């Protein structure tokens, strides 16, 4: 069993920054990809950023250039650094760690991020 614990959400003014972190514990042997998602009503989860086991990072177009993501494999932790934030970035952000196209997929509890204008 794997558990993911997120931290770092909160309230920030437009133009400000926040960092989210997500740490996995338990049997993490199947985990290769780590990433962040936000819910889209009626469509499930939308990718925000993902970091592969090889270190490749992919971003949604809406955050590319403003957000950064990294991972600490030794700590099974993935980070999302959100800069130049906009009110439209307000949402609950969920981390996911696992292996694509497999049953190995685990979700964090969600972190509320609110950006005030």
C-alpha positions, 0 to 999 in steps of 0.5 A: 500500500502506498500513501501520498501526503501533500503539503504547501497549499494556501492563499496567495495574491496574484503574481505571487508564488507557492510551492506544493510537495507530495511525499509517498510512503509504503511500497513505492517500488512501482513508482516511476512517474510523478505529477500534478493534476487539477480537476476539470468538471465532467472530464476528470483530471487535467495534467498540470505537470509531470516528471518522468523517471528519466527526468523529463518534465511536461507542463500544461500550456497554461502554466508553462514558463510560470510553473516548475516541477522537480522530484527527489527520488530518494525521498519519493517526493515531487514538487510543484513550484508555482510562480506568477500565479493568476486567479485562474490557477485557483483550484485543488491540486492533486499529486499522482505517483505511479507507472503509466498504463498500469495499476500502480497509480496513487493520489494525494489528498489534494491541496487547495490553492487560492489566488486572489486578484 
